[in-house]
Amino acid sequence: MDKEVLKQIFENLLNEYEASAKSEIHEHGGGAPGITIDGEMDYLIKKVQKYREDFYKELD
């Protein structure tokens, strides 16, 4: 399969995951005691970026 097609599929999936997770965070607040919405959002952004970096590192 073409790398560009794989990249597009991955980005679409990652964007869907990120949107879903953000919605879940806003719907349920910070979750555990002491965990803020901002803290969860920061963690999500870092996690998504790590997925992206790992994917592109393996793809090249």
N, CA, C and O atoms as a Maestro MAE file, in Angstrom:
{
 s_m_m2io_version
 :::
 2.0.0
}

f_m_ct {
 s_m_title
 :::
 protein
 m_atom[240] {
  # First column is atom index #
  i_m_mmod_type
  r_m_x_coord
  r_m_y_coord
  r_m_z_coord
  i_m_residue_number
  s_m_chain_name
  s_m_pdb_residue_name
  s_m_pdb_atom_name
  i_m_atomic_number
  :::
  1 25 0.846 -1.176 0.000 1 A "MET " " N  " 7
  2 3 0.000 0.000 0.000 1 A "MET " " CA " 6
  3 2 0.893 1.240 0.000 1 A "MET " " C  " 6
  4 15 1.942 1.257 0.643 1 A "MET " " O  " 8
  5 25 0.481 2.245 -0.703 2 A "ASP " " N  " 7
  6 3 1.212 3.496 -0.829 2 A "ASP " " CA " 6
  7 2 1.339 4.191 0.535 2 A "ASP " " C  " 6
  8 15 0.384 4.225 1.311 2 A "ASP " " O  " 8
  9 25 2.525 4.745 0.820 3 A "LYS " " N  " 7
  10 3 2.756 5.416 2.107 3 A "LYS " " CA " 6
  11 2 1.822 6.598 2.315 3 A "LYS " " C  " 6
  12 15 1.379 6.852 3.435 3 A "LYS " " O  " 8
  13 25 1.523 7.316 1.248 4 A "GLU " " N  " 7
  14 3 0.628 8.470 1.378 4 A "GLU " " CA " 6
  15 2 -0.780 8.036 1.779 4 A "GLU " " C  " 6
  16 15 -1.452 8.725 2.546 4 A "GLU " " O  " 8
  17 25 -1.218 6.906 1.263 5 A "VAL " " N  " 7
  18 3 -2.533 6.374 1.629 5 A "VAL " " CA " 6
  19 2 -2.525 5.970 3.100 5 A "VAL " " C  " 6
  20 15 -3.469 6.263 3.833 5 A "VAL " " O  " 8
  21 25 -1.465 5.302 3.530 6 A "LEU " " N  " 7
  22 3 -1.344 4.916 4.942 6 A "LEU " " CA " 6
  23 2 -1.332 6.142 5.854 6 A "LEU " " C  " 6
  24 15 -1.977 6.152 6.902 6 A "LEU " " O  " 8
  25 25 -0.595 7.171 5.447 7 A "LYS " " N  " 7
  26 3 -0.541 8.396 6.241 7 A "LYS " " CA " 6
  27 2 -1.930 9.012 6.382 7 A "LYS " " C  " 6
  28 15 -2.324 9.429 7.471 7 A "LYS " " O  " 8
  29 25 -2.667 9.066 5.279 8 A "GLN " " N  " 7
  30 3 -4.002 9.664 5.310 8 A "GLN " " CA " 6
  31 2 -4.948 8.861 6.199 8 A "GLN " " C  " 6
  32 15 -5.707 9.432 6.983 8 A "GLN " " O  " 8
  33 25 -4.900 7.546 6.075 9 A "ILE " " N  " 7
  34 3 -5.741 6.686 6.917 9 A "ILE " " CA " 6
  35 2 -5.387 6.890 8.389 9 A "ILE " " C  " 6
  36 15 -6.272 7.042 9.230 9 A "ILE " " O  " 8
  37 25 -4.093 6.892 8.694 10 A "PHE " " N  " 7
  38 3 -3.654 7.072 10.077 10 A "PHE " " CA " 6
  39 2 -4.093 8.422 10.627 10 A "PHE " " C  " 6
  40 15 -4.607 8.499 11.743 10 A "PHE " " O  " 8
  41 25 -3.896 9.484 9.856 11 A "GLU " " N  " 7
  42 3 -4.278 10.822 10.313 11 A "GLU " " CA " 6
  43 2 -5.784 10.911 10.544 11 A "GLU " " C  " 6
  44 15 -6.225 11.521 11.517 11 A "GLU " " O  " 8
  45 25 -6.567 10.312 9.664 12 A "ASN " " N  " 7
  46 3 -8.020 10.316 9.844 12 A "ASN " " CA " 6
  47 2 -8.413 9.593 11.129 12 A "ASN " " C  " 6
  48 15 -9.233 10.089 11.901 12 A "ASN " " O  " 8
  49 25 -7.825 8.422 11.355 13 A "LEU " " N  " 7
  50 3 -8.110 7.666 12.579 13 A "LEU " " CA " 6
  51 2 -7.672 8.432 13.825 13 A "LEU " " C  " 6
  52 15 -8.394 8.482 14.820 13 A "LEU " " O  " 8
  53 25 -6.495 9.019 13.758 14 A "LEU " " N  " 7
  54 3 -5.979 9.770 14.903 14 A "LEU " " CA " 6
  55 2 -6.856 10.987 15.200 14 A "LEU " " C  " 6
  56 15 -7.117 11.295 16.363 14 A "LEU " " O  " 8
  57 25 -7.307 11.672 14.162 15 A "ASN " " N  " 7
  58 3 -8.188 12.827 14.354 15 A "ASN " " CA " 6
  59 2 -9.521 12.409 14.963 15 A "ASN " " C  " 6
  60 15 -10.050 13.099 15.833 15 A "ASN " " O  " 8
  61 25 -10.061 11.287 14.512 16 A "GLU " " N  " 7
  62 3 -11.314 10.774 15.076 16 A "GLU " " CA " 6
  63 2 -11.130 10.398 16.546 16 A "GLU " " C  " 6
  64 15 -11.978 10.704 17.385 16 A "GLU " " O  " 8
  65 25 -10.023 9.737 16.847 17 A "TYR " " N  " 7
  66 3 -9.722 9.363 18.236 17 A "TYR " " CA " 6
  67 2 -9.610 10.610 19.112 17 A "TYR " " C  " 6
  68 15 -10.184 10.669 20.199 17 A "TYR " " O  " 8
  69 25 -8.871 11.596 18.631 18 A "GLU " " N  " 7
  70 3 -8.658 12.815 19.408 18 A "GLU " " CA " 6
  71 2 -9.983 13.544 19.660 18 A "GLU " " C  " 6
  72 15 -10.240 13.987 20.779 18 A "GLU " " O  " 8
  73 25 -10.811 13.669 18.642 19 A "ALA " " N  " 7
  74 3 -12.105 14.342 18.795 19 A "ALA " " CA " 6
  75 2 -12.993 13.593 19.786 19 A "ALA " " C  " 6
  76 15 -13.652 14.206 20.626 19 A "ALA " " O  " 8
  77 25 -13.004 12.280 19.683 20 A "SER " " N  " 7
  78 3 -13.809 11.463 20.586 20 A "SER " " CA " 6
  79 2 -13.319 11.594 22.028 20 A "SER " " C  " 6
  80 15 -14.120 11.733 22.952 20 A "SER " " O  " 8
  81 25 -12.016 11.548 22.212 21 A "ALA " " N  " 7
  82 3 -11.442 11.656 23.555 21 A "ALA " " CA " 6
  83 2 -11.712 13.036 24.156 21 A "ALA " " C  " 6
  84 15 -12.017 13.145 25.344 21 A "ALA " " O  " 8
  85 25 -11.602 14.088 23.344 22 A "LYS " " N  " 7
  86 3 -11.887 15.437 23.838 22 A "LYS " " CA " 6
  87 2 -13.343 15.546 24.278 22 A "LYS " " C  " 6
  88 15 -13.645 16.125 25.321 22 A "LYS " " O  " 8
  89 25 -14.226 14.994 23.484 23 A "SER " " N  " 7
  90 3 -15.647 15.009 23.822 23 A "SER " " CA " 6
  91 2 -15.891 14.287 25.146 23 A "SER " " C  " 6
  92 15 -16.641 14.762 25.998 23 A "SER " " O  " 8
  93 25 -15.254 13.147 25.301 24 A "GLU " " N  " 7
  94 3 -15.384 12.355 26.531 24 A "GLU " " CA " 6
  95 2 -14.857 13.132 27.741 24 A "GLU " " C  " 6
  96 15 -15.464 13.107 28.812 24 A "GLU " " O  " 8
  97 25 -13.744 13.810 27.570 25 A "ILE " " N  " 7
  98 3 -13.158 14.598 28.660 25 A "ILE " " CA " 6
  99 2 -14.116 15.715 29.065 25 A "ILE " " C  " 6
  100 15 -14.361 15.929 30.252 25 A "ILE " " O  " 8
  101 25 -14.653 16.424 28.080 26 A "HIS " " N  " 7
  102 3 -15.569 17.523 28.392 26 A "HIS " " CA " 6
  103 2 -16.868 17.014 29.009 26 A "HIS " " C  " 6
  104 15 -17.445 17.669 29.877 26 A "HIS " " O  " 8
  105 25 -17.324 15.859 28.567 27 A "GLU " " N  " 7
  106 3 -18.574 15.293 29.077 27 A "GLU " " CA " 6
  107 2 -18.451 14.835 30.526 27 A "GLU " " C  " 6
  108 15 -19.374 15.007 31.322 27 A "GLU " " O  " 8
  109 25 -17.311 14.255 30.858 28 A "HIS " " N  " 7
  110 3 -17.149 13.658 32.185 28 A "HIS " " CA " 6
  111 2 -16.230 14.454 33.099 28 A "HIS " " C  " 6
  112 15 -15.907 14.003 34.197 28 A "HIS " " O  " 8
  113 25 -15.813 15.617 32.663 29 A "GLY " " N  " 7
  114 3 -14.962 16.453 33.506 29 A "GLY " " CA " 6
  115 2 -13.573 15.868 33.644 29 A "GLY " " C  " 6
  116 15 -13.082 15.172 32.754 29 A "GLY " " O  " 8
  117 25 -12.956 16.155 34.757 30 A "GLY " " N  " 7
  118 3 -11.579 15.732 34.983 30 A "GLY " " CA " 6
  119 2 -11.413 14.285 35.381 30 A "GLY " " C  " 6
  120 15 -10.287 13.801 35.494 30 A "GLY " " O  " 8
  121 25 -12.505 13.587 35.595 31 A "GLY " " N  " 7
  122 3 -12.384 12.178 35.960 31 A "GLY " " CA " 6
  123 2 -12.036 12.009 37.427 31 A "GLY " " C  " 6
  124 15 -12.843 12.330 38.300 31 A "GLY " " O  " 8
  125 25 -10.865 11.516 37.699 32 A "ALA " " N  " 7
  126 3 -10.431 11.222 39.068 32 A "ALA " " CA " 6
  127 2 -10.225 12.517 39.861 32 A "ALA " " C  " 6
  128 15 -9.934 13.564 39.283 32 A "ALA " " O  " 8
  129 25 -10.376 12.440 41.175 33 A "PRO " " N  " 7
  130 3 -10.134 13.617 42.015 33 A "PRO " " CA " 6
  131 2 -8.721 14.161 41.794 33 A "PRO " " C  " 6
  132 15 -7.756 13.400 41.719 33 A "PRO " " O  " 8
  133 25 -8.615 15.467 41.694 34 A "GLY " " N  " 7
  134 3 -7.313 16.100 41.496 34 A "GLY " " CA " 6
  135 2 -6.888 16.199 40.043 34 A "GLY " " C  " 6
  136 15 -5.866 16.814 39.739 34 A "GLY " " O  " 8
  137 25 -7.652 15.606 39.146 35 A "ILE " " N  " 7
  138 3 -7.338 15.661 37.716 35 A "ILE " " CA " 6
  139 2 -8.238 16.719 37.081 35 A "ILE " " C  " 6
  140 15 -9.463 16.635 37.172 35 A "ILE " " O  " 8
  141 25 -7.632 17.705 36.444 36 A "THR " " N  " 7
  142 3 -8.410 18.771 35.818 36 A "THR " " CA " 6
  143 2 -8.659 18.464 34.348 36 A "THR " " C  " 6
  144 15 -7.983 17.626 33.751 36 A "THR " " O  " 8
  145 25 -9.632 19.151 33.780 37 A "ILE " " N  " 7
  146 3 -9.896 19.012 32.345 37 A "ILE " " CA " 6
  147 2 -8.661 19.443 31.559 37 A "ILE " " C  " 6
  148 15 -8.267 18.776 30.603 37 A "ILE " " O  " 8
  149 25 -8.052 20.559 31.961 38 A "ASP " " N  " 7
  150 3 -6.845 21.023 31.269 38 A "ASP " " CA " 6
  151 2 -5.727 19.991 31.345 38 A "ASP " " C  " 6
  152 15 -5.008 19.773 30.370 38 A "ASP " " O  " 8
  153 25 -5.582 19.360 32.499 39 A "GLY " " N  " 7
  154 3 -4.561 18.324 32.657 39 A "GLY " " CA " 6
  155 2 -4.821 17.130 31.756 39 A "GLY " " C  " 6
  156 15 -3.898 16.593 31.144 39 A "GLY " " O  " 8
  157 25 -6.078 16.716 31.676 40 A "GLU " " N  " 7
  158 3 -6.428 15.592 30.799 40 A "GLU " " CA " 6
  159 2 -6.217 15.957 29.337 40 A "GLU " " C  " 6
  160 15 -5.756 15.130 28.550 40 A "GLU " " O  " 8
  161 25 -6.553 17.200 28.964 41 A "MET " " N  " 7
  162 3 -6.368 17.639 27.578 41 A "MET " " CA " 6
  163 2 -4.876 17.672 27.227 41 A "MET " " C  " 6
  164 15 -4.483 17.246 26.141 41 A "MET " " O  " 8
  165 25 -4.060 18.173 28.135 42 A "ASP " " N  " 7
  166 3 -2.613 18.190 27.895 42 A "ASP " " CA " 6
  167 2 -2.080 16.776 27.702 42 A "ASP " " C  " 6
  168 15 -1.279 16.523 26.802 42 A "ASP " " O  " 8
  169 25 -2.528 15.861 28.550 43 A "TYR " " N  " 7
  170 3 -2.103 14.463 28.440 43 A "TYR " " CA " 6
  171 2 -2.536 13.877 27.096 43 A "TYR " " C  " 6
  172 15 -1.758 13.176 26.447 43 A "TYR " " O  " 8
  173 25 -3.764 14.158 26.678 44 A "LEU " " N  " 7
  174 3 -4.265 13.659 25.395 44 A "LEU " " CA " 6
  175 2 -3.425 14.187 24.236 44 A "LEU " " C  " 6
  176 15 -3.059 13.427 23.339 44 A "LEU " " O  " 8
  177 25 -3.121 15.465 24.250 45 A "ILE " " N  " 7
  178 3 -2.324 16.072 23.177 45 A "ILE " " CA " 6
  179 2 -0.951 15.409 23.104 45 A "ILE " " C  " 6
  180 15 -0.467 15.111 22.012 45 A "ILE " " O  " 8
  181 25 -0.323 15.177 24.249 46 A "LYS " " N  " 7
  182 3 0.988 14.522 24.272 46 A "LYS " " CA " 6
  183 2 0.896 13.082 23.775 46 A "LYS " " C  " 6
  184 15 1.777 12.611 23.056 46 A "LYS " " O  " 8
  185 25 -0.172 12.388 24.160 47 A "LYS " " N  " 7
  186 3 -0.348 11.000 23.740 47 A "LYS " " CA " 6
  187 2 -0.556 10.918 22.226 47 A "LYS " " C  " 6
  188 15 0.037 10.065 21.564 47 A "LYS " " O  " 8
  189 25 -1.388 11.794 21.682 48 A "VAL " " N  " 7
  190 3 -1.636 11.808 20.237 48 A "VAL " " CA " 6
  191 2 -0.340 12.134 19.491 48 A "VAL " " C  " 6
  192 15 -0.040 11.519 18.467 48 A "VAL " " O  " 8
  193 25 0.420 13.094 20.000 49 A "GLN " " N  " 7
  194 3 1.684 13.450 19.354 49 A "GLN " " CA " 6
  195 2 2.661 12.272 19.375 49 A "GLN " " C  " 6
  196 15 3.378 12.044 18.401 49 A "GLN " " O  " 8
  197 25 2.692 11.529 20.475 50 A "LYS " " N  " 7
  198 3 3.570 10.349 20.561 50 A "LYS " " CA " 6
  199 2 3.146 9.294 19.552 50 A "LYS " " C  " 6
  200 15 3.995 8.706 18.881 50 A "LYS " " O  " 8
  201 25 1.838 9.044 19.435 51 A "TYR " " N  " 7
  202 3 1.351 8.095 18.427 51 A "TYR " " CA " 6
  203 2 1.807 8.523 17.035 51 A "TYR " " C  " 6
  204 15 2.272 7.707 16.240 51 A "TYR " " O  " 8
  205 25 1.665 9.815 16.757 52 A "ARG " " N  " 7
  206 3 2.036 10.346 15.444 52 A "ARG " " CA " 6
  207 2 3.540 10.164 15.198 52 A "ARG " " C  " 6
  208 15 3.946 9.691 14.136 52 A "ARG " " O  " 8
  209 25 4.351 10.536 16.169 53 A "GLU " " N  " 7
  210 3 5.805 10.415 16.027 53 A "GLU " " CA " 6
  211 2 6.221 8.961 15.829 53 A "GLU " " C  " 6
  212 15 7.043 8.661 14.963 53 A "GLU " " O  " 8
  213 25 5.663 8.067 16.622 54 A "ASP " " N  " 7
  214 3 5.999 6.645 16.504 54 A "ASP " " CA " 6
  215 2 5.606 6.092 15.137 54 A "ASP " " C  " 6
  216 15 6.362 5.337 14.526 54 A "ASP " " O  " 8
  217 25 4.428 6.468 14.665 55 A "PHE " " N  " 7
  218 3 3.952 5.990 13.364 55 A "PHE " " CA " 6
  219 2 4.882 6.443 12.245 55 A "PHE " " C  " 6
  220 15 5.314 5.633 11.426 55 A "PHE " " O  " 8
  221 25 5.190 7.737 12.211 56 A "TYR " " N  " 7
  222 3 6.023 8.256 11.128 56 A "TYR " " CA " 6
  223 2 7.459 7.747 11.211 56 A "TYR " " C  " 6
  224 15 8.117 7.572 10.186 56 A "TYR " " O  " 8
  225 25 7.941 7.512 12.418 57 A "LYS " " N  " 7
  226 3 9.288 6.950 12.575 57 A "LYS " " CA " 6
  227 2 9.341 5.548 11.971 57 A "LYS " " C  " 6
  228 15 10.292 5.211 11.266 57 A "LYS " " O  " 8
  229 25 8.331 4.737 12.244 58 A "GLU " " N  " 7
  230 3 8.285 3.371 11.711 58 A "GLU " " CA " 6
  231 2 8.001 3.342 10.212 58 A "GLU " " C  " 6
  232 15 8.451 2.434 9.512 58 A "GLU " " O  " 8
  233 25 7.263 4.321 9.721 59 A "LEU " " N  " 7
  234 3 6.892 4.356 8.308 59 A "LEU " " CA " 6
  235 2 8.086 4.685 7.426 59 A "LEU " " C  " 6
  236 15 8.198 4.182 6.308 59 A "LEU " " O  " 8
  237 25 8.980 5.532 7.932 60 A "ASP " " N  " 7
  238 3 10.143 5.947 7.122 60 A "ASP " " CA " 6
  239 2 11.248 4.970 7.200 60 A "ASP " " C  " 6
  240 15 12.293 5.169 6.579 60 A "ASP " " O  " 8
  :::
 }
 m_bond[239] {
  # First column is bond index #
  i_m_from
  i_m_to
  i_m_order
  :::
  1 1 2 1
  2 2 3 1
  3 3 4 2
  4 3 5 1
  5 5 6 1
  6 6 7 1
  7 7 8 2
  8 7 9 1
  9 9 10 1
  10 10 11 1
  11 11 12 2
  12 11 13 1
  13 13 14 1
  14 14 15 1
  15 15 16 2
  16 15 17 1
  17 17 18 1
  18 18 19 1
  19 19 20 2
  20 19 21 1
  21 21 22 1
  22 22 23 1
  23 23 24 2
  24 23 25 1
  25 25 26 1
  26 26 27 1
  27 27 28 2
  28 27 29 1
  29 29 30 1
  30 30 31 1
  31 31 32 2
  32 31 33 1
  33 33 34 1
  34 34 35 1
  35 35 36 2
  36 35 37 1
  37 37 38 1
  38 38 39 1
  39 39 40 2
  40 39 41 1
  41 41 42 1
  42 42 43 1
  43 43 44 2
  44 43 45 1
  45 45 46 1
  46 46 47 1
  47 47 48 2
  48 47 49 1
  49 49 50 1
  50 50 51 1
  51 51 52 2
  52 51 53 1
  53 53 54 1
  54 54 55 1
  55 55 56 2
  56 55 57 1
  57 57 58 1
  58 58 59 1
  59 59 60 2
  60 59 61 1
  61 61 62 1
  62 62 63 1
  63 63 64 2
  64 63 65 1
  65 65 66 1
  66 66 67 1
  67 67 68 2
  68 67 69 1
  69 69 70 1
  70 70 71 1
  71 71 72 2
  72 71 73 1
  73 73 74 1
  74 74 75 1
  75 75 76 2
  76 75 77 1
  77 77 78 1
  78 78 79 1
  79 79 80 2
  80 79 81 1
  81 81 82 1
  82 82 83 1
  83 83 84 2
  84 83 85 1
  85 85 86 1
  86 86 87 1
  87 87 88 2
  88 87 89 1
  89 89 90 1
  90 90 91 1
  91 91 92 2
  92 91 93 1
  93 93 94 1
  94 94 95 1
  95 95 96 2
  96 95 97 1
  97 97 98 1
  98 98 99 1
  99 99 100 2
  100 99 101 1
  101 101 102 1
  102 102 103 1
  103 103 104 2
  104 103 105 1
  105 105 106 1
  106 106 107 1
  107 107 108 2
  108 107 109 1
  109 109 110 1
  110 110 111 1
  111 111 112 2
  112 111 113 1
  113 113 114 1
  114 114 115 1
  115 115 116 2
  116 115 117 1
  117 117 118 1
  118 118 119 1
  119 119 120 2
  120 119 121 1
  121 121 122 1
  122 122 123 1
  123 123 124 2
  124 123 125 1
  125 125 126 1
  126 126 127 1
  127 127 128 2
  128 127 129 1
  129 129 130 1
  130 130 131 1
  131 131 132 2
  132 131 133 1
  133 133 134 1
  134 134 135 1
  135 135 136 2
  136 135 137 1
  137 137 138 1
  138 138 139 1
  139 139 140 2
  140 139 141 1
  141 141 142 1
  142 142 143 1
  143 143 144 2
  144 143 145 1
  145 145 146 1
  146 146 147 1
  147 147 148 2
  148 147 149 1
  149 149 150 1
  150 150 151 1
  151 151 152 2
  152 151 153 1
  153 153 154 1
  154 154 155 1
  155 155 156 2
  156 155 157 1
  157 157 158 1
  158 158 159 1
  159 159 160 2
  160 159 161 1
  161 161 162 1
  162 162 163 1
  163 163 164 2
  164 163 165 1
  165 165 166 1
  166 166 167 1
  167 167 168 2
  168 167 169 1
  169 169 170 1
  170 170 171 1
  171 171 172 2
  172 171 173 1
  173 173 174 1
  174 174 175 1
  175 175 176 2
  176 175 177 1
  177 177 178 1
  178 178 179 1
  179 179 180 2
  180 179 181 1
  181 181 182 1
  182 182 183 1
  183 183 184 2
  184 183 185 1
  185 185 186 1
  186 186 187 1
  187 187 188 2
  188 187 189 1
  189 189 190 1
  190 190 191 1
  191 191 192 2
  192 191 193 1
  193 193 194 1
  194 194 195 1
  195 195 196 2
  196 195 197 1
  197 197 198 1
  198 198 199 1
  199 199 200 2
  200 199 201 1
  201 201 202 1
  202 202 203 1
  203 203 204 2
  204 203 205 1
  205 205 206 1
  206 206 207 1
  207 207 208 2
  208 207 209 1
  209 209 210 1
  210 210 211 1
  211 211 212 2
  212 211 213 1
  213 213 214 1
  214 214 215 1
  215 215 216 2
  216 215 217 1
  217 217 218 1
  218 218 219 1
  219 219 220 2
  220 219 221 1
  221 221 222 1
  222 222 223 1
  223 223 224 2
  224 223 225 1
  225 225 226 1
  226 226 227 1
  227 227 228 2
  228 227 229 1
  229 229 230 1
  230 230 231 1
  231 231 232 2
  232 231 233 1
  233 233 234 1
  234 234 235 1
  235 235 236 2
  236 235 237 1
  237 237 238 1
  238 238 239 1
  239 239 240 2
  :::
 }
}
